[in-house]
Amino acid sequence: MQRTCVIYESKYGSTAGIAGAIALVLGPARTCRPEEFSSDMRSFDLFVIGTPIYNGNVAPAIRRFVETNASWLRKKPVAFFCTCINLHKGHEYLKELREMVGGDAPAVAFGGRMEVGRLDRDDLTALTLYAKKTDFVLEDRDLTDMGAVTAFALALRERMACGGQMAEAAIKTAVEDYLKANHICVLATGHDDRVRATTVDYLFENGKIYIYSEGGEKFAHLLRSPAVALAVYTEYTTMEDIAGLQVEGRAEILRPGAAGHAEALALRNIDPDRLRAANVDLNVIRITPEKAEFLNAAFKRQGHAMKQTLRY
């Protein structure tokens, strides 16, 4: 699996926090400061380099690190981020670092966190002078936007996932064969700040996933949000035989009498008359897949990336 090394410098903890968040999303990953970096880490697949901005400058330790290692960093996927107060100048702050490694590395600026009482004398003096020259108000502030941070990390993850991909038709066949070969999944539903994961039996037919249910808490979520995810996996002992599939999609609730309900029952050879005799409604959740992520060790043995992604 692809590994990410997040190299950062941080004086008051803001950049360190963002580096840690990026590592979580891009994992397996390792975070380290420039002085902790060792030559064996050069084998990592992606390098994300983060720096705070003080007085309009990147951290000296980060500049030295990029200068010293630019020759081999140019041959690797690299991305940069900075934490600062003036987000509009983010690309300007990072321009020099990007040029050192080729100029086209993704780069983004994130808002930082400032606690005036924690500033050392030099930083407090510099910011006081800056405040006098501008309309900047010297006060505690937290401009951290974790949504922007995770979006950046997810975009990098998507970018890296493009390598080693199989032909779309081959991925689709592999995903559908796996769905047909299994029948138990974990269905995730949610709305607002509530989520639920339910182990259920499913049927995959004609490109749709069907789940049959008399009711339950999952419907409280589905009535509010049709967005769902499900996981199907095979028990494994080592990474050499691992296989697991995650599917994201949109769900429809088919109540008795609704269009498609009778057809869904027929797919499972369920007799409507016997259902009526039971005096209980059987509802159908019909899921249309939108994205599938298939982790399978067999792909690696075939010369592809272990993780394959299919967008419908």
C-alpha positions as CSV (number, residue, x, y, z in Angstrom):
1,M,0.0,0.0,0.0
2,Q,1.1,3.6,-0.7
3,R,2.7,5.3,2.3
4,T,2.8,9.1,3.0
5,C,5.5,11.0,4.9
6,V,4.2,14.3,6.3
7,I,7.2,16.6,7.2
8,Y,6.3,19.7,9.1
9,E,7.7,22.5,11.4
10,S,5.5,23.9,14.1
11,K,6.2,26.5,16.8
12,Y,2.9,26.8,18.6
13,G,1.2,23.5,17.5
14,S,-1.2,24.7,14.8
15,T,0.8,23.3,11.9
16,A,1.5,20.1,13.8
17,G,-2.2,19.6,14.3
18,I,-2.9,20.0,10.6
19,A,0.0,17.7,9.7
20,G,-1.5,15.0,12.0
21,A,-4.9,15.4,10.4
22,I,-3.5,15.0,6.9
23,A,-1.6,11.9,8.0
24,L,-4.8,10.4,9.3
25,V,-6.6,10.8,6.0
26,L,-3.6,9.7,3.9
27,G,-2.6,6.8,6.1
28,P,-0.6,4.6,6.3
29,A,1.6,7.6,7.0
30,R,4.3,8.9,9.2
31,T,4.7,12.5,10.6
32,C,8.1,14.0,11.4
33,R,10.0,17.2,11.8
34,P,12.9,17.8,9.4
35,E,15.5,16.8,12.0
36,E,13.7,13.5,12.5
37,F,13.7,12.6,8.8
38,S,15.9,9.6,7.9
39,S,17.2,8.3,4.6
40,D,15.0,5.2,4.7
41,M,11.9,7.4,4.6
42,R,12.8,8.3,1.0
43,S,11.1,5.1,0.0
44,F,7.7,6.6,0.9
45,D,5.3,7.2,-2.0
46,L,4.0,10.7,-1.2
47,F,5.6,13.6,0.6
48,V,3.5,16.4,2.1
49,I,5.5,19.3,3.5
50,G,4.0,21.8,5.9
51,T,5.2,25.1,7.3
52,P,4.0,28.0,9.4
53,I,4.4,31.5,8.0
54,Y,6.1,34.0,10.2
55,N,6.8,37.6,9.0
56,G,5.9,36.4,5.5
57,N,8.5,33.6,5.5
58,V,8.4,29.9,5.6
59,A,10.1,28.2,8.5
60,P,13.9,28.1,8.0
61,A,14.0,24.4,8.9
62,I,11.5,23.6,6.1
63,R,13.4,25.7,3.6
64,R,16.7,23.9,4.4
65,F,15.0,20.5,4.2
66,V,13.6,21.2,0.7
67,E,16.8,22.7,-0.5
68,T,18.9,19.8,0.8
69,N,16.6,17.1,-0.6
70,A,15.3,18.8,-3.8
71,S,17.2,16.4,-6.1
72,W,15.3,13.3,-5.1
73,L,12.1,15.1,-4.1
74,R,11.7,16.2,-7.8
75,K,11.3,12.5,-8.6
76,K,8.5,12.0,-6.1
77,P,4.9,13.2,-5.7
78,V,5.1,16.2,-3.4
79,A,2.5,18.6,-2.0
80,F,2.9,21.7,0.3
81,F,0.7,23.4,2.8
82,C,1.3,26.4,5.1
83,T,-0.6,27.9,8.0
84,C,-0.9,31.6,8.1
85,I,-3.2,34.6,8.8
86,N,-3.3,36.0,5.3
87,L,-4.7,33.1,3.2
88,H,-4.7,35.1,0.0
89,K,-0.9,35.0,0.0
90,G,-0.7,31.3,0.5
91,H,0.6,30.4,-3.0
92,E,3.0,33.3,-2.9
93,Y,4.5,32.1,0.4
94,L,4.9,28.6,-1.0
95,K,6.1,29.6,-4.5
96,E,9.8,29.3,-3.7
97,L,9.4,25.8,-2.2
98,R,7.4,24.6,-5.2
99,E,10.0,25.9,-7.6
100,M,12.7,23.9,-5.8
101,V,10.9,20.6,-6.6
102,G,9.6,21.4,-10.1
103,G,6.9,24.1,-9.7
104,D,3.7,22.0,-10.2
105,A,3.4,20.5,-6.8
106,P,-0.1,21.0,-5.2
107,A,0.0,23.7,-2.6
108,V,-2.6,25.2,-0.2
109,A,-2.8,27.7,2.6
110,F,-4.8,27.0,5.8
111,G,-5.8,29.4,8.5
112,G,-3.7,29.0,11.6
113,R,-4.4,29.4,15.3
114,M,-3.0,32.2,17.4
115,E,-3.0,32.7,21.1
116,V,-1.5,36.1,21.9
117,G,-0.4,35.1,25.4
118,R,1.7,32.3,24.0
119,L,3.7,34.4,21.5
120,D,7.4,34.8,22.2
121,R,8.8,38.3,22.4
122,D,10.0,38.4,18.8
123,D,6.7,37.3,17.3
124,L,4.7,39.6,19.6
125,T,6.8,42.5,18.6
126,A,6.5,41.7,14.8
127,L,2.8,41.3,15.0
128,T,2.3,44.5,17.1
129,L,4.2,46.5,14.4
130,Y,2.2,44.8,11.7
131,A,-1.1,45.6,13.5
132,K,-0.1,49.3,13.7
133,K,0.6,49.4,9.9
134,T,-2.6,47.6,8.9
135,D,-6.1,47.1,10.2
136,F,-5.1,43.7,11.7
137,V,-6.4,43.3,15.2
138,L,-4.0,41.5,17.5
139,E,-6.2,39.1,19.4
140,D,-6.7,35.4,19.9
141,R,-8.0,33.7,16.8
142,D,-8.5,30.2,15.4
143,L,-8.9,30.1,11.6
144,T,-8.5,26.4,11.4
145,D,-10.9,24.9,8.9
146,M,-10.7,21.1,9.3
147,G,-13.1,20.8,6.3
148,A,-10.6,22.4,4.0
149,V,-7.8,20.3,5.5
150,T,-9.6,17.0,5.0
151,A,-10.7,18.1,1.5
152,F,-7.0,18.7,0.6
153,A,-6.0,15.3,2.0
154,L,-8.8,13.5,0.2
155,A,-7.9,15.2,-3.1
156,L,-4.3,14.0,-2.7
157,R,-5.5,10.6,-1.9
158,E,-7.6,10.6,-5.0
159,R,-4.7,11.8,-7.1
160,M,-2.4,9.0,-5.8
161,A,-5.1,6.4,-6.4
162,C,-4.9,7.0,-10.1
163,G,-1.6,5.0,-10.3
164,G,-1.8,1.3,-11.0
165,Q,-5.5,1.3,-11.9
166,M,-7.0,-1.4,-14.0
167,A,-9.2,-0.8,-17.0
168,E,-12.6,0.5,-15.9
169,A,-14.4,-2.5,-17.4
170,A,-12.0,-4.9,-15.5
171,I,-12.6,-3.1,-12.2
172,K,-16.4,-3.1,-12.7
173,T,-16.3,-6.8,-13.4
174,A,-14.2,-7.5,-10.3
175,V,-16.5,-5.4,-8.1
176,E,-19.7,-7.0,-9.4
177,D,-18.3,-10.5,-9.1
178,Y,-17.4,-9.9,-5.5
179,L,-20.8,-8.5,-4.7
180,K,-22.5,-11.5,-6.3
181,A,-20.2,-13.9,-4.4
182,N,-21.2,-12.5,-1.0
183,H,-24.5,-11.7,0.7
184,I,-23.7,-10.1,4.0
185,C,-22.7,-6.4,4.4
186,V,-22.5,-3.7,7.0
187,L,-24.8,-0.8,6.0
188,A,-24.0,2.7,7.2
189,T,-26.7,5.3,7.3
190,G,-26.9,8.7,9.0
191,H,-28.1,12.3,9.2
192,D,-26.9,15.4,11.1
193,D,-24.6,14.1,13.8
194,R,-26.2,10.6,14.1
195,V,-24.9,7.5,12.4
196,R,-25.7,3.8,12.4
197,A,-24.0,0.7,11.1
198,T,-26.2,-2.4,10.6
199,T,-25.2,-5.9,9.5
200,V,-27.7,-7.0,6.9
201,D,-28.3,-9.6,4.2
202,Y,-28.2,-8.2,0.6
203,L,-28.8,-9.2,-3.0
204,F,-26.9,-7.7,-5.9
205,E,-28.8,-7.8,-9.2
206,N,-28.8,-5.7,-12.4
207,G,-26.4,-3.2,-11.0
208,K,-28.4,-2.5,-7.8
209,I,-28.1,-3.6,-4.2
210,Y,-31.3,-4.8,-2.5
211,I,-31.8,-5.0,1.2
212,Y,-35.1,-6.4,2.6
213,S,-36.2,-5.2,6.0
214,E,-39.4,-5.0,8.1
215,G,-38.1,-1.7,9.6
216,G,-35.7,-0.3,12.2
217,E,-33.6,2.7,13.1
218,K,-31.8,2.8,9.8
219,F,-35.0,4.1,8.2
220,A,-35.0,7.1,10.5
221,H,-31.8,8.1,8.7
222,L,-32.8,7.0,5.2
223,L,-35.9,9.2,5.5
224,R,-33.7,12.2,6.2
225,S,-30.7,11.3,3.9
226,P,-30.5,8.9,1.0
227,A,-26.7,8.8,1.2
228,V,-25.4,5.4,2.3
229,A,-22.2,3.3,2.4
230,L,-21.8,-0.4,2.8
231,A,-18.8,-2.7,3.4
232,V,-18.4,-6.3,2.3
233,Y,-15.3,-8.1,3.3
234,T,-13.7,-11.6,3.4
235,E,-12.0,-12.9,6.5
236,Y,-8.2,-12.9,6.1
237,T,-5.1,-13.9,8.0
238,T,-2.5,-11.7,6.3
239,M,-2.2,-8.8,3.9
240,E,-1.5,-11.4,1.2
241,D,-5.1,-12.6,1.2
242,I,-7.0,-9.5,2.2
243,A,-10.1,-8.5,0.2
244,G,-12.7,-5.9,1.1
245,L,-15.1,-3.7,-0.7
246,Q,-16.6,-0.3,0.2
247,V,-19.5,1.1,-1.8
248,E,-21.1,4.6,-1.6
249,G,-24.4,5.2,-3.2
250,R,-28.0,6.6,-3.0
251,A,-30.8,4.6,-1.4
252,E,-34.5,4.5,-2.2
253,I,-37.1,3.1,0.1
254,L,-39.6,0.8,-1.7
255,R,-42.7,0.4,0.4
256,P,-45.4,-2.2,-0.4
257,G,-47.3,-1.0,-3.4
258,A,-44.6,1.4,-4.6
259,A,-43.1,1.1,-8.1
260,G,-40.4,-1.5,-8.1
261,H,-41.4,-3.2,-4.9
262,A,-43.1,-6.2,-6.5
263,E,-40.2,-6.6,-8.8
264,A,-37.7,-6.5,-5.9
265,L,-39.7,-9.2,-4.1
266,A,-39.6,-11.4,-7.2
267,L,-35.8,-11.2,-7.3
268,R,-35.8,-13.1,-4.0
269,N,-38.7,-15.3,-5.0
270,I,-40.7,-13.9,-2.1
271,D,-44.4,-14.7,-2.3
272,P,-46.5,-11.6,-1.8
273,D,-49.5,-13.7,-0.6
274,R,-47.4,-15.2,2.2
275,L,-46.3,-11.7,3.2
276,R,-49.9,-10.5,3.4
277,A,-50.7,-13.5,5.6
278,A,-47.9,-12.5,8.0
279,N,-49.5,-9.1,8.5
280,V,-46.1,-7.4,8.5
281,D,-44.9,-5.0,5.7
282,L,-41.6,-6.0,4.1
283,N,-39.8,-2.9,2.8
284,V,-37.0,-2.8,0.3
285,I,-33.9,-0.6,0.3
286,R,-32.7,-0.3,-3.3
287,I,-29.2,1.2,-3.5
288,T,-27.7,2.6,-6.7
289,P,-23.8,2.5,-6.4
290,E,-21.9,5.7,-7.1
291,K,-18.4,4.8,-6.0
292,A,-16.7,1.5,-5.1
293,E,-13.3,1.1,-3.5
294,F,-12.0,-2.5,-3.7
295,L,-9.0,-3.5,-1.7
296,N,-7.8,-6.9,-2.9
297,A,-4.3,-8.5,-2.6
298,A,-5.0,-10.4,-5.8
299,F,-4.7,-7.1,-7.8
300,K,-1.2,-6.6,-6.5
301,R,-0.2,-10.1,-7.7
302,Q,-1.6,-9.2,-11.1
303,G,0.7,-6.1,-11.3
304,H,-1.9,-3.5,-10.3
305,A,-2.4,-1.3,-7.3
306,M,-3.9,-3.3,-4.4
307,K,-6.7,-0.7,-4.1
308,Q,-8.9,-0.1,-7.2
309,T,-11.6,2.6,-7.4
310,L,-14.7,2.6,-9.6
311,R,-16.9,5.6,-10.2
312,Y,-20.3,4.9,-11.7
